[in-house]
Amino acid sequence: MYKCGVGILSCLASFTDTIEKVHLIIQCSVTTKAVEKILERALTGYELSSQEGVILLQQTDIEAIAAIQDTADQLRRLQAGDTVTYVINRNINFTNICEQHCSFCAFRRDAGEEEAYWLNWAQILEKTSDAVQRGATEICMQGGLNPQAKISGRSLPYYLEVVKIIKAQFPQLHLHAFSPQEVEFIAREDDISYASVIVALRDAGVGSMPGTAAEILDDRVRRILCPEKINTATWLEIVSTAHQLGVPTTSTMLSGHIETPQQQIHHLQQLRSLQQTAYDRNYSATITEFILLPFVGQEAPKPLRRRVGRDQPVLADALLLTAVARIFLGQAISNHQPSWVKLGLTGAIKALKWGCNDIGGTLMEEHITTMAGAIGGTCMEVETLHTAISSIKRPHAQRDTLYCLLTKEEEVVSG
């Protein structure tokens, strides 16, 4: 009886295991069919729902992920072509003194603290002059929220002076400067409207606004990541105001930390809606690109680092999100860019096969991500980008900040 009982139990266990495998096969089959249907509709220009976006992000099956990659690559080809673009630019983080204490930031310092810095006018001009000599067409300028950065007790005149000293000597340069967070900081310090700040910066010579400080556009996440930063509604309001006033912006997402797939898609949904609003209302400016910024935690403050549990981005996760972003944003935002600073150049080149059409800028220097422990470096030579792009048999072309391709003559002039 004992042996017989064991045999029956063994048979039952085997039968149960078989049933579970059958259920799993059926479930995978149903999921695969759902994914196929979503991807087929995306290729026809269909706008995915948030639920469909989440389904794509939650895929673990190798074949399903391969289909998502292929669809993203096809859409990239349809929406942006095969040419991989890049911009010759310099990143100037003019100060790391900041009033805020974001849980992911290894860049900020208090005034007087070791490693705190604040560039003076001469240092900013020196960096700008060097960039121009190396062929830059763009200066990207952002910094910490330094309460001491004032002229005659006001913030806006300081920021305007930064712009004016650069444009006075280098009028041909495009200034991609000052995030929505910095706009809010200036407006708050001087008790003026966001529109007043944006108009003054635009008229002084700022050509576009970085779409940073977005992190994840979900206040439940923001209360943990960056409780002192502007909330989601304020970020969206400032970016939309910029569009109304003729100032193009970029858009970003800080991914791979504490956010869920649902929150990632909600973030993309809000960017898509923001862009659609600009189109529907005929604003003179829109979002020019989407940049995925995977979280680097190696030197981040310990509480968040422990919660996330790793130091560097997971490339597979970043690539899947890159592909889903291309599919979900659809025709709303046609230019997609990876971060070679965060992923390394090898990872960024892989992203060009997952929906990206642009490799970003040369930067020449970068402090915020590098101080967080990123391994991608701080400067990329044009020749290095050319070689990397050629390795995947795609053509390359230099562009300006607003994605206009430069002719050979313009490239020479800019240098």
N, C-alpha and C positions, 0 to 999 in steps of 0.2 A: 504493500500500500504506500509505503514511504516513497519508493522509487516511482510508482505510478503517479503519486501526487506531484513529485518533482517534475515529471514529464509533462503533466497537465499544466502546471504553472509555467514551465518553460515554453510550452506551445502558446499559452495565453499571452505571455510576454512578447513572444515573436509576432503573434497576430496583432497585438496592440501597436508594436513598433512599425509593422507594415502599414497599418491604418494611418498612423501619424505621418509616415513617409508619403502615402497617397494624398493625404490632406495637404501636405506641404507642396507636393507637385501640382495639385489642383490650384492651390493658392498662388504659387509662382506663375502658373499658366494664366490665371485671371489677372494678376498684377502685370505680367508681360503684355497681355492684350490691352490693358488700360494704358500702359506706357506707350505702346505702339500707336494707339488712337490719339493720345495727346500729341505725340511727336508729328504724326501725319497732319494733324490740324495746324500745328505751329508752322509747318512748312508752307501752308497755304495762306499764312498771314493772320491766322486765328489768334486772338488775344487770350492767353491762358488765365484761368481763374486762380485765386490764391490756393485753393484746394489742390488743383492740378500741379501747381508749382511745388507744393509740399510733397506730393507723391513722387515727383522726379527727384527731389533732394533726398528722399528716404530710401532710394534704391541701393541695394547691395549686390544684386546679381550682376555678374561680369558682363553678360550680354546686354542687359538693360542699360548699364552705364556706358557701354560701347555705343549703343544706339543714341544715347543722349549726347555723347561727344560728337558723333557723326552729324546729328541734326544741328548742333551748335555750329559746327564747322561749315555746314551747308548754308546756314543763315548768315554767317559771317561773310561768306563769299557773295551771297546775294545782296547783302546790305552795305558791305564796305569794300568788296573786291579782294583780290589776292595780294595786293601790295601792302607790305608792312611799313608803317610810317614811324617816324621818330622826330623829336625836336631837340635842337641843341640849346640847352638852357643851363642856368646856374641857380641853385637853390641857396638862398641866403636866409638863415635863421638868425635874425638880428639881435635877439636876446633870449636867454633861457630863464630870466627872472619872471616868475609868474605867481599871481595871487591864488591860483587854484591848485588843487591837489588830486588830480585824476588818479584812480587806482591802478591804471596801466602805464603811467608815464614815468620814465626814467630820465627824462630830459630836464624837467623843471628844477629850479633852485630858488631859494630865498635870497634877497639882496644881502650881500655881505658874506654869503656862504661860499665855501671852497668850491671852485669850478663854476661859480656864477659868472656870467659875462653879459656885456651890453655894448655892441659895436657903436663906435662914434661915426660921424659923417665921413671922415677920411677913410676909415676902414671899409665902410660900405662902398664908397666910390672905388677904392682899390680893388675890391672883389669884383665889382661891376666892370671895371676897365679890363681886368684880366679875362673875364668871361667874353667880352666883346672881341678881344684879341684872339680868342680861341674859337670864334665863329658863332657865339650865342646870339639867338634872336629873341630870347625870353629870359627875364629874371623872375623867378618864383620867390616871393618874399612872405614869410610868416614868422611869428615869434611868440614868446610867452606874453601873458597879460601883465605888463609891468606898470604898476600904478605911478612910478616915477617918470614914465615916458610922457612928459608934458612940456609944453611951451607956454609960459605965462599962466600956468595953472590949469591948462586945458589939454586934453588928449588929442583932439582932432588936428590942431595945428602941428603937433609933432609928426603924426602920420603923413600929413600933407607935405611937410618939409622933406621927409624921406623920399616921397615920390618926386618932388620938385628937383631935388639935387641930382637925382638919377636922370630924369628926363631933360634937364637943362644941358647936361653933357652928352647924353646918348638918346636923342629924341626918337631914333629908329627902333629902340628896344620896346618890346611888349612887356608890360608889367602885369604879371599874374599874381595878385597880391591881396592879402588880408581876408581871412575866412569869415564866415557868418558869426563865429564866436568873437572875433576881433571887432567886427562891426557893432555887435551888441555891447561889448566892453567900452568902446569909444562913446557910443550913444548914452550908456549908463553913466559913465564918468562925467560927461558934459551936459547931461540932461537934455538931449536932443533926440529927434526921431531917427529911425534906421534909414529912412529915405534921405534925410539931410546928410548923413554920413556917406551914403553910397554916391549921391550926386556930387558931393565935394571931392571924393576920391576919384570918381570918374572924370570930372572936369580938370582935375590936377594931372591926370595921365594914366590912371589905372585902367587897364584894358579888359581884365576879366577877374573873377573871384574864384579862388580855390574852394571846392565843395567839401572841405575837411570839417572836422568837429561834428560830422554826422554820426560817427561811430555806428551804433545801431539805433534806428529811429523808433524806439520803443522805450517809453519812460520807465518801465519796470527794470529794464536793463541799465538805463542811464543813471538811475538812482544808486546803482551799485558801482558802475564803471566811472561815472563822472558826475556826481551829485551836484557839483557847483556849476556845471556847464549849463548852457541854454537847453531848454526842453525841446521836444520834437516839434511842437507847434511853432516855436520861435525860430528854429532852424528853417523850417519850411517857409515861414513868413518872410524871413530875410532873403532867402534865395529867390522866392517869387517876386519880391520887391525889386531885386537886382534885375531880373528879367524884364519887368515892366519899365525899368529905367534904362534899358539898353545895355546892361552889363552881363555878358555871358558868364556862366559858371560851369564848373565840373561837378561831378558827384562821386561819392566814395562810400565804402562800407568797411568797417573794421570787423573782421569775422574770426571765428574759431576760438572763442573764449567761453563765455557763459550763455550765449544766446542759443535759441532753439531753431530748428528748421522753419517753424512757423513764424518766428520773429525775423528771420532772414528774408522770407518771402514778403512779410508785411513791410519791411524796409523797401524792398524792390517795388512793391505795389505803390508806396507813397512817392517814390521817385518817378514812376511811370505816370501817375496821376498829375504830379507837378509839371512834368513835361507836356502832358496832354493839355493842361490848362494854358500853358504858354502858347501852344499851337492854336487852340480854340479861340483864344482872346487876341491872337495876332500880336503878341508881344514881340518887340524887336530883338530880343535875345532869348536863348534857351540853354539847356544843358548840352555841353559839347561832347562829354565823354563820361563813362563809368569806370572807376578804378577800384578793384578789389584789393583790400589791405589786410592780409592775414596777420593775426596777432603774433607778436614776438614777445616772449615773456622772460627771456634769460636774465635780464637786469631789471625787470619790472618790480614794483613794490611786492614784498613777500606775501601779503594776504591773498592778492589775486593770483599770483604765481602758484601758490599752493592749491588754490581752488581749481585752476585750469589744469595743473598737473604735468605741464611740459614746457620746454623752453623755446622750441622752434615750431613753425607751422607744419601741419600734416599736408604734404603736397597733394595726395589723393583727394582729400577733402576740399582743398582750395581749387583744384581743377574741376571737380564736379560742380561746385558752386559757380565757378567761372562759366561753365557751359549752361547751367540753368539760368544764370543771369542773362546771358545772350538770348536764350529762348524766351524767357519771361518778359524781358524789356522789349523784345521784338523790334518793331520799327521805330519805337519812341526814341531810343538812344542807340545810334548806329556804331559809335566808336567805343571799343572796350580795350582796356589796358591792364596788364598785370604789373606787379611791383617787383622789379628785379632786385631791389634793395632787400625785400623781405623773403623772396623765394630763391634768390640767386639767379644768375643769368640762365643757367640750365633749366631751372623750373619755369622761368618766364618764357623761354623759347618753347617749352612744352605747352604752355598756356595758349600760344599762337595756334595750336591744333585743337584747342577746346573752346574756340569762339572769339579770341582776341585778334584784333587787326593792327594794334599799335604796341610798340615796345616801350613807350615813354620817353624820358629825356636823359641827357647825359649827366645832369645834376651838378657835376664837378665837386660838390660837397654836400653832405647830408648829415645832420646831427640827431634828429629826433628818433628815428628808427635805429640808427647805429648805436646810440647810447642805450637802447633797449636790448641790444645784443644781437642784432641782425647780422647775418654772415654774407650778405650780397655785395658789400662794399659801398663806397660813397661816390665813386666817379666811374663813368663808362666812356671809353674812347669811341668815336664814331666808327673807326675801323673795326673795333671789336664787335660792335653791333652789326655791322655789315657782314662780317664773317659768320656770326651766329645765325643771322637771318638766312644767309645763303645756304647754311647747313640743312635747312628744311625746304630748300628749293623754292623759295618765295622771293619775289623782287622787293627791293626796299626803296624808300624815298624820304627825303627830308621834308618836313612840313613846318608850318608856323603854329602858334598856339591854338588858332581857331580851325585847324585842319585844312588849310589851303596849302597845296603842294608848292614848293619853291622851285623856281627855275635855276639853272646853273648860274645865271647872272645874279639872281637874288642871293644865292648862297655865297657868292664871292663878295657882294656888297655887304652882306651881314657880317662877314669876317673882317 
